[in-house]
């Protein structure tokens, strides 16, 4: 199990946060479990194919501030956060 996923599980458990409330972004193999577990698991446009295959959502390339674009959508209540 990946350390990122383990830390996410610990934080969710300690904070009483449901998987459905978690947003995770990934681009490489060590992000797969974290992206799969999150309610909103995003693969970056530059992600490895294995990450894209398990992600429920996709974000723009990290060089195009893809995480910021998704955070903006979340703050505005736009899909998929509507």
N, CA, C and O of each residue as an XYZ file, in Angstrom:
328
protein
N       0.850     -1.179      0.000
C       0.000      0.000      0.000
C       0.895      1.242      0.000
O       1.911      1.284      0.694
N       0.522      2.212     -0.754
C       1.289      3.448     -0.911
C       1.170      4.334      0.323
O       0.120      4.367      0.965
N       2.221      5.039      0.652
C       2.220      5.921      1.821
C       1.198      7.043      1.666
O       0.576      7.440      2.651
N       1.009      7.557      0.467
C       0.013      8.621      0.259
C      -1.375      8.117      0.626
O      -2.133      8.806      1.309
N      -1.701      6.925      0.176
C      -3.001      6.340      0.484
C      -3.133      6.103      1.986
O      -4.180      6.384      2.568
N      -2.095      5.596      2.605
C      -2.107      5.328      4.046
C      -2.338      6.608      4.839
O      -3.120      6.613      5.789
N      -1.678      7.677      4.467
C      -1.855      8.964      5.152
C      -3.272      9.484      4.945
O      -3.886     10.004      5.877
N      -3.791      9.347      3.738
C      -5.169      9.790      3.475
C      -6.167      9.019      4.326
O      -7.099      9.607      4.874
N      -5.979      7.712      4.440
C      -6.874      6.901      5.267
C      -6.790      7.348      6.716
O      -7.814      7.490      7.384
N      -5.586      7.570      7.204
C      -5.414      8.014      8.589
C      -6.118      9.356      8.827
O      -6.834      9.512      9.817
N      -5.921     10.300      7.947
C      -6.527     11.629      8.105
C      -8.045     11.561      8.039
O      -8.734     12.218      8.819
N      -8.566     10.767      7.109
C     -10.020     10.623      7.011
C     -10.585      9.999      8.280
O     -11.597     10.459      8.808
N      -9.937      8.965      8.760
C     -10.411      8.278      9.959
C     -10.339      9.192     11.171
O     -11.296      9.290     11.939
N      -9.217      9.854     11.343
C      -9.028     10.746     12.494
C      -9.988     11.924     12.459
O     -10.424     12.402     13.506
N     -10.318     12.391     11.273
C     -11.183     13.555     11.137
C     -12.644     13.226     10.905
O     -13.477     14.125     10.793
N     -12.958     11.943     10.832
C     -14.339     11.552     10.586
C     -14.834     11.976      9.220
O     -15.996     12.353      9.070
N     -13.972     11.918      8.226
C     -14.308     12.355      6.873
C     -14.622     11.133      6.011
O     -13.842     10.181      5.973
N     -15.745     11.160      5.332
C     -16.145     10.062      4.451
C     -15.343     10.099      3.152
O     -14.942     11.166      2.687
N     -15.117      8.924      2.577
C     -14.406      8.847      1.294
C     -15.044      9.755      0.247
O     -14.344     10.359     -0.566
N     -16.367      9.848      0.269
C     -17.093     10.637     -0.723
C     -16.781     12.124     -0.646
O     -17.057     12.867     -1.588
N     -16.209     12.560      0.465
C     -15.893     13.973      0.654
C     -14.451     14.318      0.275
O     -14.041     15.474      0.373
N     -13.692     13.325     -0.153
C     -12.263     13.513     -0.417
C     -12.018     13.769     -1.899
O     -12.589     13.106     -2.764
N     -11.153     14.750     -2.171
C     -10.690     15.036     -3.529
C      -9.203     14.691     -3.568
O      -8.430     15.157     -2.731
N      -8.811     13.878     -4.537
C      -7.403     13.491     -4.675
C      -6.981     13.669     -6.132
O      -7.769     13.464     -7.054
N      -5.737     14.049     -6.312
C      -5.164     14.242     -7.641
C      -3.952     13.337     -7.787
O      -3.148     13.216     -6.863
N      -3.820     12.704     -8.941
C      -2.684     11.825     -9.146
C      -2.185     11.843    -10.569
O      -2.910     12.162    -11.512
N      -0.900     11.483    -10.694
C      -0.329     11.404    -12.037
C       0.616     10.216    -12.217
O       1.037      9.935    -13.339
N       0.954      9.516    -11.137
C       1.871      8.390    -11.284
C       1.378      7.185    -10.486
O       0.411      7.269     -9.729
N       2.062      6.077    -10.674
C       1.643      4.822    -10.084
C       1.447      4.839     -8.578
O       0.594      4.124     -8.053
N       2.231      5.651     -7.881
C       2.085      5.691     -6.424
C       0.841      6.446     -5.977
O       0.585      6.549     -4.777
N       0.075      6.970     -6.903
C      -1.164      7.687     -6.590
C      -2.416      6.842     -6.826
O      -3.517      7.271     -6.479
N      -2.274      5.671     -7.399
C      -3.427      4.878     -7.829
C      -4.394      4.571     -6.688
O      -5.591      4.828     -6.819
N      -3.912      4.033     -5.586
C      -4.809      3.669     -4.485
C      -5.508      4.894     -3.907
O      -6.690      4.833     -3.569
N      -4.797      5.986     -3.793
C      -5.365      7.227     -3.269
C      -6.477      7.737     -4.185
O      -7.544      8.122     -3.707
N      -6.237      7.740     -5.483
C      -7.216      8.221     -6.460
C      -8.439      7.298     -6.487
O      -9.569      7.775     -6.590
N      -8.224      5.988     -6.397
C      -9.331      5.036     -6.393
C     -10.219      5.208     -5.168
O     -11.440      5.090     -5.271
N      -9.630      5.481     -4.023
C     -10.374      5.551     -2.768
C     -11.160      6.853     -2.619
O     -12.212      6.867     -1.980
N     -10.677      7.915     -3.186
C     -11.304      9.229     -3.010
C     -12.657      9.295     -3.704
O     -12.859      8.694     -4.759
N     -13.564     10.021     -3.104
C     -14.863     10.240     -3.723
C     -14.727     10.967     -5.048
O     -15.478     10.711     -5.989
N     -13.776     11.864     -5.114
C     -13.463     12.603     -6.335
C     -11.993     12.352     -6.656
O     -11.122     13.131     -6.267
N     -11.728     11.270     -7.361
C     -10.360     10.918     -7.730
C     -10.057     11.413     -9.127
O     -10.651     10.953    -10.102
N      -9.131     12.355     -9.222
C      -8.769     12.980    -10.495
C      -7.425     12.480    -10.994
O      -6.465     12.384    -10.229
N      -7.363     12.165    -12.267
C      -6.096     11.912    -12.949
C      -5.741     13.182    -13.704
O      -6.581     13.765    -14.391
N      -4.525     13.593    -13.575
C      -4.048     14.749    -14.317
C      -3.912     14.369    -15.799
O      -3.716     13.197    -16.121
N      -4.015     15.340    -16.684
C      -3.889     15.070    -18.121
C      -2.546     14.434    -18.451
O      -2.436     13.679    -19.417
N      -1.538     14.730    -17.663
C      -0.210     14.172    -17.881
C       0.013     12.872    -17.119
O       1.141     12.383    -17.057
N      -1.039     12.305    -16.539
C      -0.917     11.105    -15.714
C      -0.583      9.869    -16.540
O      -0.836      9.799    -17.743
N      -0.005      8.905    -15.844
C       0.242      7.602    -16.447
C      -1.104      6.964    -16.796
O      -2.109      7.239    -16.141
N      -1.125      6.127    -17.808
C      -2.374      5.485    -18.251
C      -3.020      4.682    -17.130
O      -4.247      4.608    -17.059
N      -2.227      4.085    -16.261
C      -2.772      3.295    -15.150
C      -3.577      4.168    -14.193
O      -4.575      3.714    -13.632
N      -3.159      5.400    -14.004
C      -3.895      6.332    -13.138
C      -5.176      6.767    -13.840
O      -6.241      6.806    -13.224
N      -5.077      7.091    -15.113
C      -6.261      7.498    -15.877
C      -7.316      6.399    -15.878
O      -8.514      6.682    -15.873
N      -6.872      5.152    -15.883
C      -7.792      4.020    -15.940
C      -8.629      3.883    -14.671
O      -9.757      3.394    -14.735
N      -8.105      4.304    -13.524
C      -8.842      4.133    -12.261
C      -9.536      5.399    -11.796
O     -10.389      5.347    -10.911
N      -9.185      6.526    -12.376
C      -9.754      7.806    -11.937
C     -11.180      7.968    -12.451
O     -11.501      7.616    -13.586
N     -12.014      8.508    -11.587
C     -13.377      8.802    -11.996
C     -13.495     10.129    -12.712
O     -14.492     10.399    -13.382
N     -12.476     10.957    -12.567
C     -12.492     12.311    -13.120
C     -11.122     12.635    -13.700
O     -10.124     11.986    -13.385
N     -11.096     13.653    -14.550
C      -9.829     14.071    -15.163
C      -9.643     15.572    -15.002
O     -10.598     16.344    -15.082
N      -8.405     15.968    -14.774
C      -8.037     17.369    -14.588
C      -7.054     17.775    -15.685
O      -6.378     16.924    -16.264
N      -6.979     19.063    -15.966
C      -5.999     19.533    -16.948
C      -4.563     19.192    -16.519
O      -4.314     18.829    -15.370
N      -3.658     19.314    -17.440
C      -2.227     19.048    -17.229
C      -1.705     19.870    -16.053
O      -2.147     20.995    -15.819
N      -0.762     19.291    -15.323
C      -0.207     20.043    -14.184
C       0.510     21.311    -14.627
O       0.564     22.273    -13.860
N       1.056     21.346    -15.825
C       1.702     22.571    -16.322
C       0.684     23.667    -16.644
O       1.041     24.836    -16.794
N      -0.576     23.275    -16.746
C      -1.661     24.222    -17.016
C      -2.463     24.528    -15.756
O      -3.617     24.951    -15.832
N      -1.849     24.313    -14.604
C      -2.487     24.561    -13.305
C      -3.788     23.770    -13.161
O      -4.820     24.305    -12.756
N      -3.710     22.483    -13.502
C      -4.875     21.620    -13.472
C      -5.527     21.487    -12.103
O      -6.753     21.472    -12.003
N      -4.732     21.391    -11.057
C      -5.302     21.286     -9.709
C      -6.058     22.568     -9.374
O      -7.159     22.514     -8.827
N      -5.486     23.697     -9.691
C      -6.144     24.979     -9.435
C      -7.473     25.073    -10.176
O      -8.453     25.578     -9.627
N      -7.517     24.598    -11.403
C      -8.758     24.629    -12.184
C      -9.862     23.842    -11.484
O     -11.015     24.273    -11.460
N      -9.513     22.695    -10.918
C     -10.506     21.871    -10.228
C     -10.897     22.505     -8.896
O     -12.070     22.462     -8.524
N      -9.961     23.083     -8.179
C     -10.285     23.783     -6.926
C     -11.231     24.941     -7.214
O     -12.178     25.161     -6.459
N     -10.996     25.679     -8.285
C     -11.901     26.767     -8.680
C     -13.317     26.236     -8.914
O     -14.292     26.849     -8.479
N     -13.428     25.099     -9.598
C     -14.740     24.500     -9.843
C     -15.411     24.116     -8.521
O     -16.613     24.320     -8.348
N     -14.643     23.568     -7.607
C     -15.200     23.167     -6.313
C     -15.716     24.381     -5.549
O     -16.807     24.345     -4.979
N     -14.935     25.447     -5.538
C     -15.338     26.652     -4.809
C     -16.560     27.325     -5.427
O     -17.332     27.985     -4.730
N     -16.735     27.156     -6.746
C     -17.885     27.744     -7.434
C     -19.090     26.807     -7.441
O     -20.167     27.179     -7.908
N     -18.907     25.585     -6.921
C     -19.998     24.620     -6.917
C     -20.348     24.083     -8.287
O     -21.490     23.696     -8.536
N     -19.365     24.057     -9.181
C     -19.574     23.562    -10.540
C     -19.358     22.045    -10.578
O     -18.771     21.464     -9.665
N     -19.843     21.425    -11.646
C     -19.677     19.987    -11.822
C     -18.201     19.608    -11.778
O     -17.375     20.332    -12.335
N     -17.852     18.533    -11.155
C     -18.739     17.514    -10.600
C     -19.157     17.779     -9.144
O     -19.707     16.894     -8.488
N     -18.902     18.970     -8.649
C     -19.160     19.269     -7.241
C     -20.531     19.904     -7.011
O     -20.851     20.285     -5.885
N     -21.332     20.022     -8.050
C     -22.647     20.672     -7.947
C     -23.611     19.844     -7.115
O     -24.761     20.240     -6.925
